[in-house]
Amino acid sequence: MNQQEKITKSTGQIFRENICTLFNLFNVLIALALISVHAWSNLFFIFVIALNTAIGIMQELKAKRLIEKLSLLSTPKAMVERNGAAMEIDLAEVELDDILLLESGMQICSDAVVMDGTLEVNESLLTGESDAVSKKTGDDLLSGSSVISGKCRARVIHVGSDNYASKIAREAKKSKAISSELVLSMRRVTKLTGFLIVPLGILLFIQSFFFGERGMYDAVVTTSAGLLGMLPKGLYLLISIGLAAGIVSLSKKHVLVQDLYSLENLAHVDVLCLDKTGTLTEGRMQVEDTVFFPDADTEEFQQRMGSFLSQTSDNNATFQALSSYFPGAETYTRTADIPFSSDRKWSAMTFSDGATLLVGAPEKLSPKPLPDAVQSHMAAGKRILLVGITTEPVTKEQPLPALKLLAAVLIVDPIRKNASAAMAYFRSEGVAVKIISGDNPVTVSAIAAKAGVPGAEHYLDMSQLEADASMDEIAETYSVFGRVTPTQKKQLVEALHRKKHTVAMTGDGVNDLLALKEADCSIAVGQGSDAARQVAQLVLLDSDFSVLKDVLMQGRRVVNNLTKSAGVFFIKTLYSILLCALCLLTNAPFPFVPIQITLIDLVIEGYPSFFASFEQNSQKVTTRFLPEAIRRAAPNAISIALCFGIYLILHACGILGASGENTQANALLFLLIGTVGILGVFKMCRPFNKLRGFLCITTGIGYYAAVALCLWLKNHWLCVDILHMAVPTGSTLLFLLGFAALSLVTERILALTLFRPDSRLSAKLRKCLS
């Protein structure tokens, strides 16, 4: 069997990746330590961790089901010959010694040997070389390559993991790096946290147990609280939920997401490269008319054209349009042919009378300027194909001989109704659009202008490009590129990368493969070739170009919302590290217990961030995730550390008592970190709207109400000490107001000076963390 590799994670892998994380390991070890001293009420955080993990698994499983359902619409089929009959089967059903029926546009699914016929194949996905490779009877075909032109029957010699492409894929996976900024940022956070948490935990325990004159219970509980505070536990959940929600939303618009993190890459896209056919236009090519050249025999033209089309192996959209317009004929018998390729841009067929008919691009078949009547059609956006004839030999390797031109065939492809609206949207969002096409630049420019592409009048014929021309300058200067070869498409994307652009590339054919692989985000249309759909990270199953704006919005939503939310999560991480350091330096106990940290996790971090992650946010992404999140969090965290330092001074002066369970100092400091955390939520939610205003108000009310409820339950009804916190006195509340005011002023000063987006410190953060 030819088992095709799935594009989604397996169910086991989803469970494994959500459960077996370093953060979860730390949480389990902390829980075991608390169990060992019977600190049962402080174990509630483990249920929160389990809930977070379960939500993450459910979201990924839901996204997996949708992806697999949509992928059935995009999965390529194999044409095979069994018992003398041609049939279409799933790739997984291809068996050894099956006879594959291959033609232009197909991807070769299994290693095979050509039995009869000839092909030109593109092996760029395997070798990186875009040159067409000719294959004849007896030659090997490698899985993963694609048919450019021709037609053949080939016998399957390898299936499944024995295929050449499978071996290459396994090797590539060993060294393939994840390009996700979110994942790489969280790996840095995990690495840093893992580096700090073990030594700090040991030092905190030693300091508390041996030097703090506290028992084992207090040492374990306070150390656990300090370590729990360092873990931004909910961020992984938010990332998986944000990406999964984007996949679910796009699936409803028939967009297949084959790479989970392509949504994130889309958020940073500032250049969108489009092919003309199937994106700006509907991809429904139709022959509008035929313009005959002087001295052309129209009857002979019809007979030769009909004979050509009835015997050609070419089957792309252009030749399908020609076949629908010109009636088939059998007047002339084929003796040889050269199929169409995007590099040659012409197709030829030699008949038994020695004449060769050629169909192709004007600049390839006619060295002289075309008649004004034909050029006017071209300027109106119509595609022109010339038909010529010669009695001289025609080969792939040699320049074409002089031809007698018979006719110009006018082909139209209607512009999509929503193309202008889509162009206006991208222009308003600061995304530059580049039209990269193999068609005549005059025709492409005219169509681009009708579709509203900015700068459509600035076009370039890439076939006339001088050898010493600067690709970087060309890529920046022009908006429309015509007569572009597959290698030039890739070079244009590379040039845009050198100019620090993030590039999305759409494509539908084998000639787009190199550029699709090079782009930051690759997008294929559903009506495109098998090869393009398999390579692309996103597939527009309905070939509806207008949904690209929804794709862009989903990417921006994920990154913008996660960056804002991470600014709240990192407040606790940073102040926990700072407070642990101060406690070690001053031989003071860590002021909180695990259940208090858990309440902060739930009410101040988890609740507003979870609901805010679903909000629409299509603002252009101009920052990097980790530096921006830390820049937002640092002023709040430092303000808490400052207040804690002042508390230590006041304690040393005998004004405030020692911290610990059920002390006024603990109540003061716990209410303080909650208040500063709420201020962080307010900062996350600016500018306010109905949802963000609701989240701010309910977060503030929810936190203080939860504290009040726990204190009431302590002395009434259940008489359960949930928070291990004393009821604050009037003087404690006065100190709280003073500390809250000081922290607010400190945060504002730091946010407007040292941690301003354009400050030197912020620049150093971006440099260190990017």
C-alpha positions in Angstrom: 0.0 0.0 0.0 1.1 3.6 -0.7 0.3 5.1 2.7 0.2 8.8 2.3 1.6 10.9 5.2 -1.1 12.7 7.1 -0.9 16.5 7.4 -2.2 16.5 10.9 -0.8 15.2 14.1 -2.0 11.8 15.3 -4.4 11.7 18.2 -1.7 10.1 20.3 0.7 12.9 19.4 -1.8 15.6 20.4 -2.3 13.9 23.8 1.5 13.4 24.2 2.4 17.0 23.3 -0.2 18.5 25.6 0.5 16.3 28.6 4.3 15.6 28.4 5.6 19.2 28.7 8.3 20.5 30.9 5.9 22.9 32.6 3.6 20.0 33.5 6.5 18.1 34.8 7.4 21.0 37.1 3.8 21.3 38.2 3.6 17.5 39.1 6.8 17.7 41.1 5.5 20.7 43.0 2.3 18.9 43.6 4.1 15.8 44.9 6.1 18.1 47.3 2.9 19.6 48.6 1.3 16.2 49.1 4.3 15.1 51.1 3.6 17.7 53.7 -0.2 17.3 53.4 -0.8 20.8 52.1 -4.0 19.6 50.5 -5.8 23.0 50.1 -2.8 24.3 48.1 -3.2 21.5 45.5 -6.0 23.1 43.6 -3.6 24.4 40.9 -3.2 20.8 39.7 -6.9 20.7 38.7 -6.4 23.9 36.8 -3.5 22.4 35.0 -5.5 19.4 34.1 -8.4 21.5 32.9 -6.0 23.6 30.8 -4.5 20.5 29.3 -8.0 19.0 28.5 -9.1 22.2 26.8 -6.0 22.3 24.7 -6.4 18.7 23.7 -10.1 19.2 22.8 -9.3 22.3 20.7 -6.6 20.5 18.8 -8.7 17.4 18.2 -11.5 19.6 16.9 -9.1 21.4 14.5 -7.7 18.0 13.5 -11.1 16.6 12.5 -11.9 19.7 10.4 -8.5 19.6 8.7 -8.9 15.9 7.8 -12.4 16.5 6.6 -11.3 19.3 4.3 -8.2 17.5 3.2 -10.4 14.9 1.6 -11.4 17.6 -0.9 -7.8 18.4 -1.7 -6.2 15.0 -1.6 -4.8 14.1 -5.1 -5.9 10.9 -6.8 -4.0 8.5 -8.9 -5.0 7.4 -12.4 -4.2 3.7 -12.9 -4.8 1.1 -15.5 -6.2 -2.2 -14.1 -7.5 -5.0 -16.3 -7.2 -2.8 -19.3 -9.5 -0.1 -17.9 -8.5 3.4 -16.6 -9.7 4.2 -13.1 -9.1 6.9 -10.4 -8.1 5.6 -7.0 -6.8 7.0 -3.7 -3.1 7.3 -3.4 -3.1 4.8 -0.5 -4.6 2.2 -2.9 -1.7 2.3 -5.3 0.1 -1.1 -5.3 3.3 -2.6 -6.7 3.2 -3.1 -10.5 0.2 -0.9 -10.9 0.2 1.0 -14.2 0.1 4.8 -13.6 -1.4 7.0 -16.3 0.5 10.3 -16.1 -0.1 13.6 -17.9 0.6 17.3 -17.5 0.0 18.8 -14.0 0.0 15.5 -12.1 2.3 14.7 -9.2 4.1 11.4 -9.4 2.9 9.5 -6.3 5.2 6.5 -6.4 8.6 5.6 -7.9 7.9 4.1 -11.3 9.5 3.1 -14.7 8.2 4.6 -18.0 6.6 1.8 -20.1 5.6 3.9 -23.1 5.2 7.6 -23.9 7.4 10.6 -23.1 7.4 13.2 -20.3 9.1 16.3 -19.1 9.2 16.3 -15.3 10.0 18.9 -12.7 12.2 17.4 -9.9 12.7 20.7 -8.0 11.1 19.4 -4.8 13.7 16.6 -4.7 16.8 18.2 -6.3 16.2 22.0 -6.0 16.8 22.3 -9.8 13.9 23.7 -11.8 15.1 22.6 -15.2 12.8 20.2 -17.0 14.0 16.6 -17.1 13.0 14.5 -20.1 11.8 10.9 -19.5 11.4 8.2 -22.1 10.7 4.5 -22.2 12.8 2.7 -19.6 13.6 5.8 -17.5 12.9 6.0 -13.8 10.3 8.4 -12.4 10.8 9.6 -8.8 7.9 10.1 -6.4 7.6 13.8 -5.4 8.4 15.0 -9.0 5.7 16.6 -11.2 4.7 16.2 -14.8 5.3 19.4 -16.8 4.3 18.1 -20.1 3.7 14.9 -22.1 1.8 11.7 -21.3 2.9 8.2 -20.5 2.2 4.8 -18.8 4.5 3.9 -16.0 4.8 0.8 -13.8 5.0 1.3 -10.0 8.3 -0.1 -8.5 8.1 1.3 -5.0 5.3 2.2 -2.6 4.9 3.7 0.9 8.1 4.2 2.9 10.3 2.7 0.1 9.5 5.6 -2.2 12.3 8.1 -2.9 10.2 11.0 -1.7 9.4 9.3 1.6 13.1 8.8 2.3 13.9 12.4 1.5 11.0 13.6 3.7 12.3 11.5 6.7 15.7 13.0 6.3 14.3 16.5 5.9 12.2 16.2 9.1 15.4 15.4 11.1 16.8 18.8 10.4 13.8 20.9 9.6 13.4 23.8 12.0 10.1 25.2 13.1 9.7 28.7 11.8 7.1 29.7 14.3 8.0 32.8 16.4 5.5 31.8 19.0 6.9 28.4 19.5 10.5 29.5 19.4 9.6 32.3 22.0 7.9 29.8 24.3 10.9 27.5 24.0 13.1 30.3 25.1 10.8 31.0 28.1 10.8 27.3 28.9 14.5 27.1 28.7 15.0 30.2 30.9 12.4 29.1 33.4 13.9 25.6 33.5 17.3 27.1 34.0 16.1 29.2 36.9 13.4 27.1 38.6 15.6 24.3 39.9 18.5 26.3 41.5 16.0 29.0 42.8 13.8 26.2 44.2 16.7 24.6 46.0 18.0 27.9 47.4 14.5 29.0 48.5 13.9 25.7 50.4 17.4 25.9 52.0 16.9 29.5 53.0 13.4 28.9 54.4 14.1 25.6 56.2 17.6 26.1 57.5 17.9 29.9 57.9 14.3 31.0 58.2 13.6 29.0 61.4 10.5 27.5 59.7 9.3 23.9 59.6 9.2 21.6 56.7 5.5 22.5 55.9 6.2 26.2 55.6 9.4 25.7 53.6 7.7 23.5 51.1 4.6 25.6 50.7 6.4 29.0 50.3 9.0 27.4 47.9 6.2 25.9 45.9 4.4 29.2 45.6 7.5 30.9 44.4 8.1 28.3 41.7 4.5 28.2 40.6 4.6 32.0 40.1 7.5 31.7 37.6 5.5 29.4 35.3 3.4 31.1 32.6 1.2 28.0 32.5 -1.7 29.2 30.5 0.4 30.6 27.6 0.8 27.3 25.8 -2.9 26.8 26.1 -3.7 30.2 24.7 -1.3 29.6 21.7 -3.0 26.2 20.9 -6.5 27.6 21.3 -5.7 30.7 19.3 -4.3 28.8 16.4 -7.0 26.1 16.6 -9.7 28.8 16.6 -8.2 30.3 13.5 -8.2 26.9 11.7 -11.8 26.3 12.7 -12.9 29.8 11.4 -11.1 29.4 8.1 -12.4 25.9 7.5 -15.9 27.3 7.4 -14.7 29.4 4.4 -13.2 26.2 2.8 -9.6 27.1 3.5 -7.5 24.0 4.3 -4.7 24.8 6.7 -1.9 22.2 6.2 0.6 23.9 8.5 -0.6 25.0 11.9 1.9 27.8 12.2 1.3 29.3 8.7 -1.5 31.4 10.4 1.2 33.1 12.5 3.4 33.7 9.5 0.5 35.4 7.7 0.3 37.9 10.5 3.6 39.4 9.5 3.0 39.3 5.7 3.6 42.7 4.0 4.0 41.5 0.4 1.5 39.2 -1.3 2.6 37.7 -4.6 -0.3 36.6 -6.9 -0.5 34.8 -10.1 -3.0 36.3 -12.5 -4.9 33.1 -13.5 -7.3 31.9 -10.9 -6.6 34.7 -8.5 -7.4 38.0 -10.2 -9.3 36.1 -12.8 -11.8 33.3 -12.4 -9.6 30.7 -14.1 -12.3 30.0 -16.7 -10.5 30.5 -20.0 -12.6 30.9 -23.1 -11.6 31.6 -26.7 -13.3 34.8 -27.8 -12.2 35.0 -31.4 -9.6 34.3 -34.0 -7.7 37.0 -36.0 -6.3 35.6 -39.2 -3.1 36.8 -40.7 -2.9 37.8 -44.4 -2.5 34.9 -46.8 -3.7 32.4 -44.2 -5.8 29.5 -45.5 -8.7 29.5 -43.0 -9.9 26.0 -44.1 -6.4 24.5 -43.7 -6.0 26.3 -40.4 -9.2 24.7 -39.1 -8.1 21.2 -40.2 -4.6 21.5 -38.8 -5.8 23.0 -35.5 -8.5 20.4 -35.1 -5.9 17.6 -35.8 -3.5 19.2 -33.4 -6.0 19.4 -30.6 -7.4 15.9 -31.0 -3.9 14.4 -30.8 -2.1 16.6 -28.3 -1.1 15.4 -24.8 -1.4 19.0 -23.4 -4.4 19.4 -21.1 -4.0 22.6 -19.2 -6.7 25.2 -19.0 -5.5 27.0 -22.1 -5.7 23.9 -24.3 -9.0 22.9 -22.8 -10.3 26.3 -23.9 -8.9 25.7 -27.4 -10.4 22.2 -27.6 -13.9 23.6 -26.6 -13.7 26.3 -29.4 -12.1 24.5 -32.3 -13.8 21.3 -33.7 -11.7 18.2 -33.6 -10.4 16.7 -36.9 -8.4 13.7 -38.2 -7.2 15.2 -41.4 -3.5 15.1 -40.5 -1.7 12.3 -38.6 0.8 13.1 -35.9 4.4 11.8 -36.3 6.0 13.7 -33.5 5.2 16.4 -31.0 6.7 18.6 -28.3 4.4 19.3 -25.4 3.9 22.8 -24.0 6.0 23.8 -21.0 6.1 27.0 -19.0 9.8 27.5 -19.9 9.4 27.1 -23.7 5.9 28.7 -23.8 5.1 26.9 -27.0 3.8 23.5 -28.1 4.5 21.8 -31.5 3.2 18.9 -33.5 4.7 17.5 -36.7 2.3 15.8 -39.1 2.8 13.1 -41.7 3.1 15.6 -44.5 6.3 17.1 -42.9 4.6 20.4 -41.7 4.9 21.3 -38.1 2.2 23.4 -36.4 3.2 25.5 -33.4 1.0 27.2 -30.8 2.5 29.6 -28.3 3.3 33.0 -26.9 3.7 35.9 -29.4 7.2 36.8 -28.3 8.3 33.2 -28.9 6.7 32.6 -32.3 7.0 36.1 -33.8 10.2 38.2 -33.7 8.4 41.1 -35.4 5.8 43.4 -33.8 2.2 42.2 -34.0 -0.4 44.0 -36.1 -2.1 46.9 -34.4 -5.4 45.0 -34.3 -3.8 42.2 -32.2 -1.9 44.6 -29.9 -5.1 46.5 -29.1 -6.7 43.2 -27.9 -3.6 42.5 -25.8 -3.7 46.0 -24.2 -7.4 45.3 -23.3 -6.2 42.4 -21.2 -6.9 39.6 -23.6 -4.4 36.8 -23.8 -3.0 36.2 -27.2 -1.8 32.8 -28.6 -0.2 32.7 -32.1 -0.5 29.7 -34.4 2.2 29.3 -37.0 3.5 26.6 -39.4 6.9 25.5 -40.8 8.3 22.7 -42.9 11.7 23.0 -41.2 12.7 20.7 -38.2 11.6 21.9 -34.8 13.5 20.7 -31.7 13.5 21.7 -28.0 17.2 22.5 -28.0 17.4 24.7 -31.0 15.8 28.2 -31.7 12.6 28.1 -33.6 12.9 28.4 -37.4 11.0 31.1 -39.3 7.3 30.5 -39.2 4.4 31.4 -41.3 1.9 32.9 -38.9 -1.7 31.7 -39.5 -3.7 33.3 -36.8 -3.9 35.0 -33.4 -6.3 33.3 -31.0 -7.9 35.7 -28.4 -8.5 34.1 -25.0 -10.4 35.8 -22.2 -10.5 35.0 -18.5 -13.1 37.1 -16.6 -11.9 39.1 -13.7 -13.3 38.0 -10.3 -16.1 40.2 -9.1 -14.5 40.7 -5.7 -11.0 41.3 -7.0 -11.2 45.1 -6.7 -12.5 44.9 -3.1 -9.8 42.5 -2.2 -7.1 44.8 -3.7 -8.5 47.8 -1.8 -8.5 45.8 1.4 -4.8 44.8 1.1 -3.9 48.4 0.2 -5.6 49.7 3.3 -3.8 47.1 5.4 -0.4 48.0 4.2 0.1 44.8 2.2 1.9 45.4 -1.2 0.6 43.2 -4.0 2.9 41.9 -6.7 1.4 40.1 -9.8 3.9 37.5 -11.0 2.7 35.7 -14.2 4.1 33.7 -17.1 1.7 35.6 -19.5 2.5 38.7 -21.6 3.2 41.7 -19.3 1.0 44.0 -21.3 -2.0 41.7 -20.9 -1.2 41.1 -17.2 -0.8 44.8 -16.6 -4.2 45.5 -18.2 -5.9 42.9 -16.1 -4.2 44.1 -12.9 -5.3 47.6 -13.6 -8.9 46.5 -14.0 -8.7 44.6 -10.8 -7.4 47.7 -8.9 -3.8 46.5 -8.3 -1.8 49.6 -7.1 1.0 50.4 -9.6 -0.3 48.1 -12.2 1.1 50.4 -14.9 4.6 49.6 -13.7 5.2 46.3 -15.4 8.3 44.4 -16.5 8.9 41.8 -19.2 11.2 39.3 -17.3 12.1 37.6 -20.6 14.0 40.8 -21.6 15.8 41.1 -18.2 19.5 41.9 -18.6 22.0 39.6 -17.0 23.4 42.3 -14.7 20.0 43.7 -13.6 19.5 44.0 -9.8 16.7 41.6 -8.8 16.4 43.4 -5.4 15.7 46.8 -7.1 13.4 45.2 -9.6 11.3 43.5 -6.9 10.8 46.7 -5.1 10.2 49.0 -8.1 7.6 47.0 -10.2 4.2 45.7 -9.3 3.6 43.5 -12.4 5.9 40.9 -13.8 5.2 39.1 -17.0 6.9 36.2 -18.8 8.4 35.0 -15.5 10.2 31.7 -15.5 9.9 29.3 -12.5 13.4 30.2 -11.4 12.7 33.9 -11.7 9.6 33.5 -9.5 11.8 32.1 -6.8 14.4 34.8 -7.3 11.8 37.5 -6.9 10.7 36.0 -3.5 14.3 35.8 -2.4 14.9 39.4 -3.4 11.9 40.5 -1.3 13.3 38.6 1.6 16.6 40.4 1.3 14.6 43.6 1.5 13.3 42.3 4.9 9.8 41.7 3.6 7.6 38.8 4.8 6.1 37.2 1.6 3.0 35.2 0.9 2.9 33.4 -2.5 -0.1 32.0 -4.3 0.3 29.5 -7.0 -1.6 26.8 -9.0 0.9 25.0 -11.2 4.2 23.1 -11.3 6.0 26.3 -12.3 5.1 27.8 -9.0 6.7 25.1 -6.8 10.0 26.7 -6.2 8.5 30.1 -5.3 5.9 28.4 -3.0 8.7 26.6 -1.1 10.7 29.8 -0.7 7.8 32.0 0.5 7.1 32.6 4.2 3.5 31.5 3.6 2.5 29.4 0.6 -1.1 29.4 -0.7 -2.5 27.1 -3.5 -5.8 27.3 -5.2 -8.0 24.2 -5.1 -8.3 24.1 -8.9 -4.5 24.0 -9.2 -2.2 21.1 -9.8 -1.7 18.2 -7.4 1.9 19.3 -6.8 1.0 22.9 -5.8 -1.7 21.7 -3.4 0.7 19.3 -1.7 3.5 21.8 -1.3 1.3 24.7 0.0 0.7 25.5 3.6 -2.8 26.8 2.8 -5.2 25.6 0.1 -8.2 27.7 -1.0 -10.5 24.8 -1.8 -13.0 27.0 -3.6 -10.2 28.8 -5.4 -11.8 32.0 -4.0 -9.1 34.6 -3.9 -11.3 37.0 -1.7 -10.9 34.7 1.4 -7.2 35.7 1.5 -8.3 38.8 3.5 -9.9 36.5 6.1 -6.8 34.4 6.2 -4.7 37.5 6.8 -7.1 38.7 9.6 -6.9 35.3 11.3 -3.2 35.4 11.4 -3.1 39.0 12.8 -5.8 38.1 15.4 -3.8 35.2 16.8 -0.5 37.1 17.1 -1.9 40.4 18.3 -4.2 38.9 20.9 -1.5 36.5 22.2 1.1 39.3 22.4 -1.3 41.4 24.5 -2.3 38.4 26.7 1.3 37.4 27.2 2.0 40.8 28.7 -0.4 39.9 31.5 1.0 36.4 32.0 4.6 37.6 32.2 3.8 40.1 35.0 3.6 37.1 37.5 6.6 35.3 36.0 8.8 38.4 36.3 7.7 39.5 39.7 8.0 36.0 41.0 11.6 35.8 39.9 12.3 39.3 41.3 10.7 38.5 44.7 12.5 35.2 44.9 15.8 37.0 44.4 14.9 39.7 47.1 13.8 36.9 49.5 17.1 35.1 49.1 19.1 38.4 49.5 17.2 39.5 52.6 16.5 36.0 54.2 12.8 36.8 54.0 10.2 34.1 53.3 8.4 34.1 50.0 5.2 36.0 50.9 2.5 33.8 49.1 1.1 30.3 49.1 0.2 28.2 46.1 -3.5 28.6 46.4 -3.1 32.4 46.2 -1.0 32.1 43.0 -3.7 29.8 41.6 -6.4 32.4 42.1 -4.2 35.0 40.2 -3.8 32.4 37.4 -7.5 31.8 37.1 -9.1 35.2 37.6 -6.5 37.7 36.4 -4.5 35.8 33.8 -6.7 33.0 32.5 -10.2 34.5 32.3 -9.6 37.8 30.4 -6.9 36.3 28.2 -9.0 33.4 27.1 -12.0 35.4 26.0 -9.8 38.2 24.5 -8.0 35.7 22.3 -11.2 35.2 20.2 -11.6 38.9 19.6 -11.1 40.2 16.0 -7.9 42.1 15.7 -6.6 42.8 12.2 -4.1 45.6 13.1 -0.8 45.3 11.3 1.8 43.4 13.3 4.8 45.6 13.8 6.4 44.0 16.9 7.9 40.6 17.9 6.0 38.5 20.3 8.4 37.9 23.2 10.2 41.3 23.3 6.8 43.1 23.2 5.2 40.9 25.8 8.1 41.4 28.2 8.2 45.1 27.5 4.5 45.3 28.5 4.9 43.2 31.6 8.2 44.6 33.0 6.8 47.9 34.4 4.1 46.2 36.4 6.5 43.5 37.7 9.2 46.0 38.7 6.5 48.2 40.5 5.6 45.1 42.6 9.2 44.4 43.4 9.7 48.0 44.4 6.7 47.8 46.7 8.0 44.5 48.2 11.4 46.1 48.8 9.7 49.0 50.7 7.6 46.5 52.6 10.9 44.7 53.7 12.3 48.1 54.9 9.1 48.9 56.8 9.2 45.4 58.3 12.8 45.8 59.4 11.7 49.1 61.0 9.0 47.3 62.9 6.2 49.1 61.2 4.8 46.0 59.3 4.8 42.5 60.5 6.4 39.4 59.0 4.6 37.7 56.0 3.2 34.2 56.1 -0.1 32.4 56.1 -2.9 34.3 57.7 -0.9 37.5 58.4 -1.7 41.1 57.6 1.5 41.4 55.6 0.4 38.5 53.4 -3.0 40.0 53.0 -1.4 43.4 52.0 1.0 41.9 49.5 -1.6 39.4 48.0 -4.1 42.2 47.4 -1.3 44.3 46.0 -0.3 41.8 43.3 -3.9 41.3 42.5 -4.5 45.0 42.1 -1.3 45.4 39.9 -2.4 42.4 37.9 -5.8 44.0 37.2 -4.0 47.2 36.1 -2.1 44.9 33.6 -5.5 43.6 32.3 -6.6 47.3 31.9 -3.5 48.0 29.9 -4.1 44.9 27.8 -7.6 46.0 27.0 -6.9 49.5 25.9 -8.4 51.0 23.7 -11.7 49.9 25.3 -14.7 48.5 23.5 -17.7 46.7 24.9 -16.0 43.3 25.2 -12.7 44.6 26.6 -14.5 47.0 29.0 -16.6 44.0 30.2 -13.5 41.9 30.8 -11.8 44.7 32.7 -14.8 45.3 35.0 -15.6 41.6 35.6 -11.9 40.8 36.2 -11.6 43.5 38.9 -15.0 42.6 40.5 -14.3 38.9 40.2 -10.9 39.0 41.9 -12.1 41.1 44.9 -15.3 39.1 45.1 -13.4 35.8 45.1 -11.2 37.1 47.9 -14.2 38.4 49.9 -16.1 35.1 49.4 -13.1 33.0 50.6 -12.7 35.2 53.7 -16.4 34.9 54.5 -16.3 31.1 54.1 -13.4 31.1 56.5 -15.5 32.5 59.3 -19.0 31.4 58.3 -20.8 28.4 57.0 -18.1 25.9 55.9 -15.3 27.5 58.1 -12.8 26.5 55.5 -9.5 28.4 55.2 -9.2 28.4 51.4 -6.8 31.3 50.7 -4.8 31.0 54.0 -5.2 34.8 54.2 -6.1 37.0 57.2 -9.0 39.4 57.0 -7.3 42.8 56.2 -7.6 45.5 58.9 -8.3 49.1 58.2 -4.6 50.0 58.5 -3.7 47.2 56.1 -6.2 48.6 53.5 -4.6 52.1 54.0 -1.2 50.7 53.3 -2.7 48.8 50.3 -3.9 52.1 48.9 -0.5 53.7 49.3 1.3 50.8 47.8 -1.2 50.6 44.9 -0.7 54.3 44.2 3.1 53.9 44.3 3.0 50.9 42.0 0.7 52.7 39.5 3.0 55.8 39.4 6.0 53.6 39.1 4.5 51.6 36.3 3.5 54.7 34.4 6.9 56.3 34.7 8.7 53.1 33.5 6.2 52.5 30.7 6.7 56.0 29.4 10.4 56.2 29.8 12.6 53.0 30.0 10.0 50.7 28.5 8.6 53.0 25.9 8.4 51.2 22.5 11.1 53.4 20.9 13.5 53.5 24.0 17.0 52.1 24.0 16.1 49.4 26.5 13.2 48.2 24.4 15.5 48.1 21.4 18.0 46.0 23.4 15.1 43.7 24.4 14.1 43.2 20.8 17.7 42.5 19.8 18.3 40.0 22.6 15.0 38.2 22.3 14.3 38.3 18.6 
